[in-house]
Amino acid sequence: MVTIDVAVLLAVIIMLRLGRRTQARSRSDEKLTVLIVLVFGVLVAPTAFGHGVLDVVGQVAEGITQSSR
């Protein structure tokens, strides 16, 4: 039996959607892409990978705020 992680499936869908030309997208197509990315974020956030990304983004943001002082 083959199982697939929903987050992995959404990541593949996101990459395929973002690979298309920007001029060919309608507003509803862009809204659907944003919705898919939000669902992906909610699925990935509680994982170890999500925590790692949060830590990296936090360090980058902290570095930017300290360099602007």
Secondary structure, DSSP 8 states (H G I E B T S, - for coil): -----HHHHHHHHHHHHHTS-GGG--HHHHHHHHHHHHHHHHHHTTSHHHHHHHHHHHHHHHHHHHHT-
